Amino acid sequence: MLKEKAGEMAGIIWNTLNGTDGLTQKQIKKNASSKMLDKDFYLGLGWLLREDKVTVAEKNGELFVTLK
């Protein structure tokens, strides 16, 4: 069940980032199509990182995520 949730959250994050030059964690959560908790965000982000689909950097003390 958790694996399905990770895939679902990864899809939401990817769709939110698609067409952008990257967003912060806060922007992703705000623009996501569903209410996303921090733990859900990190679950999906981990999936995308494992699949080498995103790049993560720290900008001004915040996580900044871009699609590869």
PEFEN-V323666 format. One line per field, one symbol per residue. ss: DSSP state (a for helix, b for strand, c for the rest). phi: phi as a letter, one per 30 degrees, with the letter a starting at -180 (. if undefined). psi: psi as a letter, one per 30 degrees, with the letter a starting at -180 (. if undefined). A space follows every 50 residues. Layout:
BEGIN
ss->???
phi->???
psi->???
END
This chain:
BEGIN
ss->caaaaaaaaaaaaaaaacccccbbaaaaaaaccccccaaaaaaaaaaaaa cccbbbbbbccbbbbbbc
phi->.ddddddddddddddddeiccjbdedddddcddbdcdeddeddddeeddd dhcbcbbcbhibdbcbdd
psi->eeeeeeeeeeeeeeeefkglgllleeeeeefkflkkleeeeeeeeeeeee ghflkklkkhglkkkkk.
END
